[in-house]
Amino acid sequence: MPFTLLAMENPLLDIQCNPSEELLKKYNLKSNDAILADASHQPLYKEIVDNYKVAYVAGGAAQNTARGAQYFLPPKSVIYMGCVSDDQFAETMKEAAEADGLTTNYEITKDAPTGTCAVLITGHDRSLVANLAAAEKFQASFLQKPENWKYVEEAQYYYFGSFFITHDGGYQSALLVSEHAAKNNKTFALNLSAPFLSQFFKERLDSIIKNTDILFGNEDEARTYSQQMNWGTDDIEEIAKKLSQLEKSNDKPRLVVITHGAQSTVTAIGNVSNSYPVIKVAESEIVDTNGCGDGFCGGFMGLYAQGVHDAARCVQAGHYLANLVIKRIGPSYPPMAERTNVPSF
């Protein structure tokens, strides 16, 4: 059976801890943000391993979402591509993905170690510092090999994170797959991923949004995009409507989905927007918020890829999976053996 959903982005091993506010100040980090590591951040990874209790979680936003989507789908429905090294971190990540039922098809490079992401939890916020390493070595030529491109041709749904567009191989791959989807009336989903992407990679981002049928983001990403466009509004519903009406390469309307932490999730198609309350979680039940957004997208895409194209039902599935993630360490899901009671939406 062919895979239903193909996801692609930067596979990273999350190194998660609960540091002091002083550590964030030391590295000039914000408590609720996602950035790419530069030279000043390189000592951070050793520092957290040496000084804090860390948890290692198979990460990379789109890989998290792919694992979440597989949660809702029949076995062997989701395949994920990205670039890793031939090291222990890659083995750990592959095993974790397989434990969640996800099929991986990694490109292997010897030019850099497997990418990592420092996940710094302070209160209910998380600061992500990604060291892409092997992840940014992904080549579009790997995707275009017949044995790999067949996954693109067979899939009906695609999910990409915008972190992929910061390096040439990822951007070229996103362009190829999004154009294929647009031409063949398939569904291409994209996540805005982080505020810095619309600030520093807007031209690339817009060229992919043009081919995008479902655009995800959170309130910070939406508002930053609005600022870059000089739309003059911070209102999430208005921004969602405007995002929905950006130029599109085919006639299918674009669905925009904006999450807003504990506040309602907003959807928009054209000039019509809707708002959906999240599932309330008691303060005592919250473990951390890392991966909640990825889990939401996983639930949404997992139902959507079953042919349920009702946004309200897909948002409900997204809220359900995010609600599970927030009660666990990092972007992790209940084990396969415990997935007998997944509700229908």
Sequence and secondary structure as in RCSB ss.txt:
>XXXX:A:sequence
MPFTLLAMENPLLDIQCNPSEELLKKYNLKSNDAILADASHQPLYKEIVDNYKVAYVAGGAAQNTARGAQYFLPP
KSVIYMGCVSDDQFAETMKEAAEADGLTTNYEITKDAPTGTCAVLITGHDRSLVANLAAAEKFQASFLQKPENWK
YVEEAQYYYFGSFFITHDGGYQSALLVSEHAAKNNKTFALNLSAPFLSQFFKERLDSIIKNTDILFGNEDEARTY
SQQMNWGTDDIEEIAKKLSQLEKSNDKPRLVVITHGAQSTVTAIGNVSNSYPVIKVAESEIVDTNGCGDGFCGGF
MGLYAQGVHDAARCVQAGHYLANLVIKRIGPSYPPMAERTNVPSF
>XXXX:A:secstr
   SEEEES  EEEEEE   HHHHHHTT  SSEEEE  GGGHHHHHHHHHHS  EEEEE HHHHHHHHHHHHS T
T EEEEEEEESSHHHHHHHHHHHHTT EEEEEEESSS   EEEEEEETTEEEEEEE GGGGG  HHHHHSHHHHH
HHHH SEEEEEGGGGGSHHHHHHHHHHHHHHHHTT EEEEE   HHHHHHSHHHHHHHHTT SEEEEEHHHHHHH
HHHHT     HHHHHHHHHTS  SSSS  EEEEEETTEEEEEEETTEEEEE      GGG    TTHHHHHHHHH
HHHHTTT   HHHHHHHHHHHHHHHTTSSSS    GGGGGG    
